[in-house]
């Protein structure tokens, strides 16, 4: 057990005496090393290669139209580093200006030794409704785009991929005219061979296999607005499939998210969804929550912050809140209280600063700190979060008139001389800081 104290506030961190485990915080701004920006991998899938996880998704920094398919890597699903743009905008064609490229998913073909990507390809008015395919020789290297088609002659919008335990692969595709399809891919995964099953109309499909049971997850059709996503099960992909049912509490709108992928890590099944911000897609965040699978039942757990344990998971309960407006904080430069909750004018020409002093930690190691903030700009702001003279560049996505959460995983020293300081970068302003939450 570790205890941090800032003045009269105390936080108990559930951790070993050597190093605290880090938290996954759903719906937060996640800063990636290599870009120091909020992760741009929307509608993503994940593929694991030799103990490294690769997150592959849409770049929405400049809005709706295609910019790139990005790849990030991580050893723990928590701290991510940008690696490469797998596909980028071309002068014309499917990947040209003002085109739509969504929900890229990658699987590996053991026979051809190629990584195969499928993605939704469309025109700006969503009239093309095609599925595109590309290949790469390495998971996070450059991919070669091949072509796009309407699978078996049907329209294709939201899509996913599923590789079964026997190596057979399937395209999951939303055919708006007829329903959600499961289609068999060819042995090289590059073409669609035959239909397998047709559901009623759902979108954002993802399949997970538990033993002999297949779970199909999908979203109802409500545009960018979240809804109660549902699932169905079968012991054969061709059916029969059970009745679609909710896996999150009714009315929760799947904790305000839309399904994109299901992953298992160290015995934990993880639901991965997008929390879309239609007016500012770059600020859309990621809702990753543990799924409990019991027989043919799936239940999504409400744990906005959680951590891996030995073969399982546990909620990272916020034990204390450390307000920015407090007798235990110090303001410097242009920084000042802008409401009874928030400190603003951090950074800028006069380098406003906010300092939490005398932070005591019993045992050294990394801790996850949640930062509640407000950024009324249309674009990201940045701030240097300095812990014990080590500076972390942290991104803060646009929040409009509401508040958001950003995350920093920082090293704390053993003892009572730790300090957390917020200051500007390159003369620019940080967002307004409201509080720190320590699990």
Secondary structure, 3 states (H helix, E strand, C coil): CEEEEECCEEEEECECCCCECCCEECCCECEEECCCEECCCEEEEEEEECCEEEEEEECCCCCCCCCEEEEEEECCCCCCEEEEEEEECCCCCCCCCCCEEEEEEEEEECCCCEEEEEEEEECCCCCCCEEEEEEECCCCCCEEEEEEECHHHCCCCCEEEEECCCCCEEEEEEECCCEEEEEEECCCCCCEEEEEEECCCCEEEEEEEECCEEEEEEECCCCCCCCCCEEEEECCCCCCCCCCEECCCCCCHHHHCEEEEEEEECCEEEEEEEECCCCCHHHCEEEEEEEEEECCEEEECCCCEEEEECCEEEECCCCEEEECCCCCEEEECCCEECCCCCEECCECCCCEEEEEEEEEECCCEEEEEEEEEECCCCCCEEEEEEECCEEEEEEECCCCCCCEEEEEEEEECCEEEEEEEEECECCEECCEEEEEEEC
